[in-house]
Structures are given as C-alpha cells and as structure tokens.
Amino acid sequence: MTVPDDLQHVLMSREPRTPAAYAAADITIETVFVTMRDGVRLATDLYLPPEPPAPVIAVRTPYGRDSDRLVAVFLSFVRRGYVVAVQDLRGTGDSEPEDHDFYMFEPQDGYDFVEWVSGQDWCDGFIGSVGGSYVGQVQWPMATHPKMTTILPEVSGIGVGVKTVSYHMVVNALARTIGHGEDKTEVPFWQLEHMILDETLSTGLFNEPFVSPLLADLAETFPALKGLPPVEAQAWLWAHYCSLTCAERADFIRGVTGSAHVTMLDAEQIGPLFGQGISIDRHTLPAVDPARQVAGFQTIPLLRTGWYDWFLNDALGTWELLREHAPEPLRSQARIIITPSAHNLPGYKEGMGEHPELQHNHWSNVDFTLRWYQTVRDGSFDDWPRVIYYLMSANEWRSADDWPLPEAEDTPYYLGADGTLSAAAPQEEQAADQYVYDPLDPTPTVGGSIVSWVYPPGSVDVSAVQQRSDVLVYTTEPLEHDVDVVGELRMVLYASSSAVDTDFAVRLSDVRPDGRAVQLQNGVLRTRYRDLDRGAEPLVPGEIYPLEIDMWVTANRFKAGHRIRVDISSADFPRFDRNTNLGGAPGDPIAATQTVHRDASHPSHVVLPVCPTT
C-alpha cells in the first residue's frame, strides 16, 4: 500500500511550513534547576510562548541543551504554540553532579522530569517528546509516567535486540565524549573517531573464557549464585540487578568494572555477565520481563528508525513487543516509520540525485512532529498507516497494517557450486567451500548499519572486499523480474571450524548491472552463543553445526537484471570486535580454517522474505 500524499509531503519536509503563530521576539527563555528525588539538580531551559498554558515538548539530552542546532528547532516549535522544556541529563552540560553514569539514572530522572513538568502552570496537560539516539532512549522511562502523552523515540528501542558480538568502533569513541568526568574529552565524537583510529584498529581482540570468572567472584558476595549453572547464575544476577535502585545499579557496575563512573563501554562490556541476551540499551529501563514492562507503558509511541541504523533490530523488536503486549488503546494507536536513513544521517544513496528524500536524515522534522502531536490531541489515528516504510531501489514510501508484513513469504536461496545462489535445493553431495580467517587481518567494515565519521554509513559498494580470499561469495543469475524483499533476513549456515570459538558474518547485497554490489544488511554470529538458552559453549573443531545467523532486516527491490548476493566471512571489524579464535586460552590470536557445507545433507541457505511486487 502507498502512503497518503499529505503524509509523504510532511515526512519529507526539511523546513517548517506550518505557519508560525509568534515572532522570535515574543519568546521567553529562562533557565531553572529541577531537583530530582535524591536532591541532584538538573539544568533545564524553558522556552515559553506568550500565551501559556500550552502543550509541552519535554526533551532530555546528554549532548548539551543549548547547542545552536537544537535551539533553532526548539524556537520553531515554540513559535507554533508549544512550550519546550529541555534538560541536561545528570552529569552532563550544566547539570549536577561532576560525573556522568551512562543510562544509570534515567528511570528515576525521566519520571521525575515528567512529574515536574506536569505540575507547572504553563503546561496545559499535553506532554510530548522528540529526539533520537540517547535523546530517544531516555524517552522510554518517561513513557512510564501516566501524565506523559506521547513519545517519539528515534533510532531507539528498549534493548530487546540481541547481538552476539560487541560493538567496538563506536563505543571506543563515544565512551570518552559523553558527560562529565576526568577521563572525558571536549573533542566531539566525530573528530575523536579520526584521532583514535589507530588505537581502535589495534584493539578489539575478543578472547574471553566461556564462563566469566566474575560469576565465581560474585558468588562470594551473593551466596545464592553458588552451585548454579552459568546460565541460571546470569539470570539470577540480572534479576537482582533489576531489583536495585538506580544508585545501587551504578554502584554495582562500578564495583564490577573498577570504573570511577559508568561509561558506555562499561555498559557494553558487562552485558555477558548477565547473559548475552542483555544488550546495552536494556540498562535504560532494566526489567526481567520486557513484555511485562511494555504492558505497563502509559504513553502512545511513534517510533522512527532507518534501514541502516545501528539499533534497527532493537527498534523493530520493541515494536513487536508493543503490538503484542502493550495495553489498549496504546497498542492500536502506536505507529512506526522506517526510513532509508542511517543513524541520524542519510543511509541509502542509490539514486540520490533523483530522489531528494534520500538526501536528508528525516530526524528533527518539525512539521512531521507537529502533525503527530495534533493527531494525538485529536485522536485521529486512523489518518496514519500503522507502519510506514521506504522500499529501497524502488524509491517508494509504502504502508502496511503491521510488521512483519503478513504477505511476506520466507523464501530460501541455497548456496551452490562455483558461487551460485538459487531457489533450487542441492540434491547430491558436493564439496565444501573453505577460507582462512586471520584475526590480525580481519575482513574490514566498509559501511552499512554503523555510526561513523570515518567509514561511510549506509549503502556502499562492497564488491572490492568480496574479492578477498577470506570471503566466500554466492550470487544468483540476473533476475528475470523484480523481487521485493521486505522483512527479517536469516542465514542457515552449515559450517565447521578448526577453532573452538570463532565468528561467522553474512551480508546481503544488491548487485547492479555495472558490477557494483550495494550492501543492504548483514549479521554476525559468535559461535559460542549459537544457542543463547544454553549459554556459551565451545565448538568441537571439525564438527559440522547448523548455525542460524540473524541478518536483521531490510526492504529492497531487486530489479530485473540485478542479482542477489550473499557473502560469508568471519569479521566485520572495527564495527564489531574480532574473535581471536582462542576461546579464552592464553596466547596470540590464531588463524582458523572455516568450512561452509552446501550439499543435500547440509543445505546452507539464506531466507529472504519475498513480497508480491506491485
């Protein structure tokens, strides 16, 4: 289904076209300090129109509440009749204290901020929010307050997306730039990434034991852990962590990591202590059961994400929980939009000259946000499709009644001899394919679903990296007709390794008639986590395992004459850390011989959700 023209127009708006009710000179701006329940004071700027009370846009940010770019957006909202209340997060900007603990205090501070806003005489009872990344993440705790009206978390989710490898490149820089602290730099992230690139490329070597020694250490503090199998111990520890107050959780992580304050890197690296299914964003609003957590939300959400966002799987996982467990009428009123963007940057670049919607990132769209707020105030949710998404290559906005698309049919494409990929399953025994993965020369990141100012986020030509000897490539014949692939991508890989622990990475690309292979999406599996329910387990070298690799999601039209391609390697570095293949044993990284099987008994295949073309 197509998207109504008026919504498309608003979705692609760059400058506000909604008439302003007030001149900039009519706006009053003042700074106040809002006291949280524990006495910490958070710096908050108020942008007040001349005729309060008015609806309020409540924003909480770690990036500085008074940056020029944000101020311009805030003034646009206020000139159109809204109050804006924007707050520096605890330990950032002008807010107390002197150190920033990443994510730790958001559950209480977000709730307290809404409580304070709702009690002010300039608030007419409507409280919305807007913003992406960390600014989107802090909206989920605000959604637990019954007086919060709507949230618009962009490129964000509640932390239910699972990955089995750790982010390296982005956390290495961001951990040093957000908030106060002696170890923080005033150099912005996009500059620091360049400055520390050599360090980033020389680190990120994964070699952890299969069972964290910290579990044994913590058993001395928590006797309940003694005698528990590792998976049960991790679950107990996570439940205990969720039961703590915000301050107690911060103390727990500081105690385990030895850090003076909790950084993004600490939150990323401590995840496996609780089980690999606990992602970094789960710390924003920790819960043992995310379904029950969603059932307690009080606020109507509009999620916005992009096909090349680095947390796309989390946003869509959150959406599916909302659709299944959120209370009515929130469940029916929630909406999601999936753009062709990366994380606050353009993502899909094919045809940019002819399609202006590809040239901007869709975030901080004033007209779009105002349109949603008015929809919520009017209760006119039927004017919005439940799901809006962009079909890449076709360059069309589409709508759907739900996600995943009910009409998508999971279609296997099998790996074949001589690098072929086809719908025909293998009927006989065939020789396997091999390559050697060297952690000291890992298959490099070249783009994709990343946050970076060194590597280009979004669609890139990966044909050069597919020529490497440590990459296996499988490609269809030129397609006779268009093939629309919309939904979750999955690789069923029958593989063996000479190592006890290693990684397998699979990428989907759209091969153009000119030979370019445009990256769409990829996924990486750390083999020790091939069954999360069983916990980390070594491989038996040489044994064949059926490995299911989550390749996230996409929406792309493979046009007639194009070809579908998957490639298989064992790294996506420095986007993710690289496996030393040692399984926790001491020593230097070792190379691993990887074998991919594709015969009748081991039919390796990629599963693509194919939709009828229209």
Secondary structure as GFF3:
##gff-version 3
##sequence-region A 1 614
A	DSSP	alpha_helix	5	11	.	.	.	ID=ss1
A	DSSP	three_ten_helix	24	26	.	.	.	ID=ss2
A	DSSP	beta_strand	28	35	.	.	.	ID=ss3
A	DSSP	beta_strand	41	48	.	.	.	ID=ss4
A	DSSP	beta_strand	54	61	.	.	.	ID=ss5
A	DSSP	alpha_helix	68	78	.	.	.	ID=ss6
A	DSSP	beta_strand	83	88	.	.	.	ID=ss7
A	DSSP	alpha_helix	106	118	.	.	.	ID=ss8
A	DSSP	beta_strand	123	128	.	.	.	ID=ss9
A	DSSP	beta_strand	131	132	.	.	.	ID=ss10
A	DSSP	alpha_helix	134	137	.	.	.	ID=ss11
A	DSSP	alpha_helix	139	142	.	.	.	ID=ss12
A	DSSP	beta_strand	150	151	.	.	.	ID=ss13
A	DSSP	beta_strand	153	154	.	.	.	ID=ss14
A	DSSP	alpha_helix	169	174	.	.	.	ID=ss15
A	DSSP	alpha_helix	189	195	.	.	.	ID=ss16
A	DSSP	alpha_helix	197	202	.	.	.	ID=ss17
A	DSSP	beta_strand	205	206	.	.	.	ID=ss18
A	DSSP	alpha_helix	213	221	.	.	.	ID=ss19
A	DSSP	three_ten_helix	223	225	.	.	.	ID=ss20
A	DSSP	alpha_helix	230	243	.	.	.	ID=ss21
A	DSSP	alpha_helix	246	257	.	.	.	ID=ss22
A	DSSP	alpha_helix	264	269	.	.	.	ID=ss23
A	DSSP	alpha_helix	271	274	.	.	.	ID=ss24
A	DSSP	three_ten_helix	280	284	.	.	.	ID=ss25
A	DSSP	alpha_helix	290	295	.	.	.	ID=ss26
A	DSSP	beta_strand	300	308	.	.	.	ID=ss27
A	DSSP	alpha_helix	312	325	.	.	.	ID=ss28
A	DSSP	alpha_helix	330	333	.	.	.	ID=ss29
A	DSSP	beta_strand	335	342	.	.	.	ID=ss30
A	DSSP	three_ten_helix	356	358	.	.	.	ID=ss31
A	DSSP	alpha_helix	366	378	.	.	.	ID=ss32
A	DSSP	three_ten_helix	381	383	.	.	.	ID=ss33
A	DSSP	beta_strand	387	391	.	.	.	ID=ss34
A	DSSP	beta_strand	396	400	.	.	.	ID=ss35
A	DSSP	beta_strand	409	415	.	.	.	ID=ss36
A	DSSP	three_ten_helix	417	419	.	.	.	ID=ss37
A	DSSP	beta_strand	421	422	.	.	.	ID=ss38
A	DSSP	beta_strand	433	437	.	.	.	ID=ss39
A	DSSP	three_ten_helix	465	467	.	.	.	ID=ss40
A	DSSP	beta_strand	472	475	.	.	.	ID=ss41
A	DSSP	beta_strand	483	497	.	.	.	ID=ss42
A	DSSP	beta_strand	503	511	.	.	.	ID=ss43
A	DSSP	beta_strand	517	526	.	.	.	ID=ss44
A	DSSP	three_ten_helix	527	529	.	.	.	ID=ss45
A	DSSP	beta_strand	545	558	.	.	.	ID=ss46
A	DSSP	beta_strand	563	569	.	.	.	ID=ss47
A	DSSP	beta_strand	578	579	.	.	.	ID=ss48
A	DSSP	beta_strand	592	599	.	.	.	ID=ss49
A	DSSP	beta_strand	602	603	.	.	.	ID=ss50
A	DSSP	beta_strand	605	611	.	.	.	ID=ss51
###
